[in-house]
Amino acid sequence: MTSIIIRIIFGLFVWLVFGQILSKQLKFKRNTKTFINITCKIIGIAVVVFSIIDLVEYLLHFNEL
């Protein structure tokens, strides 16, 4: 259960913050910054979605444990 929550928090961090941090810290061209932001959003959303699926699966099978 704790690992699912940590994965959700990590996914939200990548989705909302990590792309902006990389864009500000490193000197890239404009197109590269856009690519990094879009890539981080896609990866973050994927991590959050799979974590939520695991959470729902865990909650559905909670009574069986």
C-alpha positions as CSV (number, residue, x, y, z in Angstrom):
1,M,0.0,0.0,0.0
2,T,2.8,2.4,0.9
3,S,4.6,1.7,-2.4
4,I,1.5,2.6,-4.3
5,I,1.2,5.9,-2.6
6,I,4.9,6.7,-3.1
7,R,4.5,5.8,-6.9
8,I,1.5,8.2,-7.1
9,I,3.5,11.0,-5.4
10,F,6.5,10.3,-7.7
11,G,4.2,10.3,-10.8
12,L,2.7,13.6,-9.8
13,F,6.1,15.1,-9.2
14,V,7.3,14.1,-12.6
15,W,4.1,15.2,-14.2
16,L,3.9,18.6,-12.6
17,V,7.4,19.7,-11.5
18,F,10.3,17.7,-13.0
19,G,10.0,19.1,-16.6
20,Q,10.0,22.7,-15.4
21,I,13.0,22.0,-13.2
22,L,15.0,20.5,-16.1
23,S,14.0,23.3,-18.4
24,K,15.1,26.0,-16.0
25,Q,18.4,24.3,-14.8
26,L,19.8,23.2,-18.2
27,K,20.2,25.5,-21.1
28,F,18.2,24.0,-24.0
29,K,16.7,25.4,-27.2
30,R,13.0,26.2,-27.2
31,N,12.0,23.0,-29.1
32,T,14.0,20.8,-26.6
33,K,12.3,22.4,-23.6
34,T,8.9,21.7,-25.2
35,F,9.9,18.1,-25.8
36,I,11.1,17.6,-22.3
37,N,7.9,19.1,-20.8
38,I,5.7,16.9,-22.9
39,T,7.8,13.8,-22.2
40,C,7.7,14.4,-18.5
41,K,3.9,14.9,-18.6
42,I,3.4,11.7,-20.5
43,I,5.6,9.7,-18.2
44,G,4.1,11.2,-15.1
45,I,0.6,10.6,-16.2
46,A,1.4,7.0,-17.1
47,V,3.0,6.4,-13.7
48,V,-0.1,7.9,-11.9
49,V,-2.5,5.9,-14.0
50,F,-0.8,2.5,-13.4
51,S,-0.5,3.3,-9.7
52,I,-4.2,4.1,-9.5
53,I,-4.9,0.8,-11.3
54,D,-2.8,-1.0,-8.7
55,L,-4.5,0.8,-5.9
56,V,-8.0,-0.1,-7.1
57,E,-6.9,-3.7,-7.6
58,Y,-5.4,-3.8,-4.1
59,L,-8.6,-2.4,-2.6
60,L,-10.8,-4.9,-4.5
61,H,-8.8,-7.8,-3.2
62,F,-8.3,-6.4,0.3
63,N,-11.0,-8.6,1.9
64,E,-9.4,-11.7,0.4
65,L,-6.1,-11.2,2.2
